[in-house]
């Protein structure tokens, strides 16, 4: 990872005026290289500073969300497979709010596009999806760009305590309704009665 970080820094630093475009392009190519979003945001803070790095990261992450939306529209079978995986991981009738997604994006090991899928499921149209994506991307870009170096130097105990501190917030910001489909409810009842 350090070798890749040095290589990325060298490319962007020699980019001159095109460095911001190269950086935003790395956000779009990030899934192909299996790089975490956090890594790119921290690199943006190192290269451009807090303000510009945050701005470029928000632009790059939002364009990445747009690209995900378009890819899902072009490949509906892949979308159905992703929904099945999401239902296995999170639950069949669970839907996350934009604030929950924004908090979960701060957790580095949760997949970025899994959370984009959660936003896509609760959005009614493209405009709603992009608005929710934009607002959920802001905390990620601000936190990891501005204090990225500090977070990378934290002890494991401090990092775990921060993650455990986020869990109650995720619970408190949850959607307060549960939707159970008619067929699922009665299917579960008939299975219990037959057993």
N, C-alpha and C positions, 0 to 999 in steps of 0.2 A: 504494500500500500504506500509506503514511503517513497519507493522508486517511482510509482505512478504519480504521486503527488509532486515530486520534483520535476518530472517530465511535463506534467500539466502546467506547473508554474512557469517553466521555461518557454513553453509554446505561447502562453498568454502574454507573458512579459515581453516577448519579442514581436508580438502582434501590433504594437503601436496603437494607432487610432482604431484598429479593428479588434483590439483586445476585448472590449465589451461584447461585440458580436460573437467572437470566438467563445467567450465565457457562456453566453446565452445558448450558443450552439452545443456546448458541452452538456447543458441541462437537457437538451433535446436528445442527445446521443447517450446520455447516462444509462438508460435501461439496457442498451445494447452491450455495454461493458460491465453490467451488473454493479455499478457504483451506487452507493447510498446517497440520497439527497443531502444528507448532513455533511458528507465529505465535500460536495460541490459548494455548499453554502459557506462552510468554514474557509475553503479556498478563496471564495469571493471576498470574505472579510480580510484575509491576508493580503490579497492583491489590490483591492480597490478601497479598502477602509470600510467603516461601518455603514455610512449612509449610501454611498454608491454601490457597495457590495450587496446591501439589502435590496436596493432598487433593482439591480440586475438579477438578483436571485428571484425576486417576486415575478419579474417579467419572464424569466426562464422557466420557473416552476409553473406559472399560469399557462405558458405556451405548451409545456409538457402535458398539462391537464387537457388542454384543447386537442392536442394530438391524440391523447387517449380516447377522448370522446369521439373523434373522427374514426379512429381505428375500430372502435366498438360498433360504430354505424356501418362500417364496411364489412365487418366479420361477425354477423349475428350468432353463428354457431360458437365462436370463441366466447362471445358475451355470455351465452347460456352456460358454457363450461365454467366461466369465472363466477357466475352467480351460484352455481352448484357448489363450488369450492368455498365461496363466501358463506353460504348457508351452513356448510359443515363446520366452518371455523367459528362463526359468530352466532349462528342460530337461524332457523327458518323464518321466524316472524319478528326478528329484531331489526329495527332501523335506527340509525344513529343521526343525531342532529348535527348541524354545522359546527356548533361549539364543541361537541364531543369529538368530531373529526379533527378540529383544530388542535385539541389537546392530545389526541392520539398521534397526530403528525409529529409531535414533539418527542415521541418515544422512537428512538432510532431503529429498533429492530422490527417495527411494524411496516409492512410493505406499503409504499406510497400509493400505488395504483389500486390496491385493495380498498384503501380509504376513498380513492376517487370513485370506485365502483359503488361504495356506500352512498356517496353524494349523488351519483347518477340515479340510483334507485329511488331516492326521495325527491328528486327534482322533477318538476312537471314538464320543463322544456329546456332548450339549450341555454337561454338567457339565465334561467334559474340555476342551472348547473354551473355556468361560468361565474355567476355572482357568488355562489356558495364556495366554489373552488378558490376564487380570489381571496375571499375573507378567511378561509381555512388555511391558506398558504402564508398569510402575513405573519402569524406568530412563529411559524417554522423558520422563515427567512430572517426575521428580526433576531430571534434568540440565537440561532446557530451562526449567524454572521457577526453579530456584535460581541457575543461572549463565547464564541466557538473555541478559541484557544484556552480559555479558562475551563470550559467543560471538558476538553480533552485531557486536561491536567488534573481533573478531580480524582480523588481516591474512589475505589469501587464502593466503599461503604456510603460515601456521600452521594454517588450516582444512584445507588439503589434506594437510598432514603428519598431522593428527589422523585424517582419513579413511583415509589409507594405513596408519596404525597399527592401525586397526580390522580391516583385511583379514586379517592373520595370525590374529587372534582368531576371526574368522568361519570360517576354514579349520580351525583347531584344534578348534572346537566342533561341527564337522559330524557328521552321522550316519555311522557307519563301515561302513555296509552299502549295497550296490547291488542293486536288484531289477530283473531283466530278465525280462520275460514270455517264456514259451516261444515264442509265436508271433513276437514281435519278434526274438528271437535267430535262429530258423531262417529268418525272412523275410530278415534281413540276410545270412545265409550263402548263401541261394539267389540273392540278387541279386549277390553277389560271384562265385559260381560261374558264373552266366549271362553275366557281363560279361567 
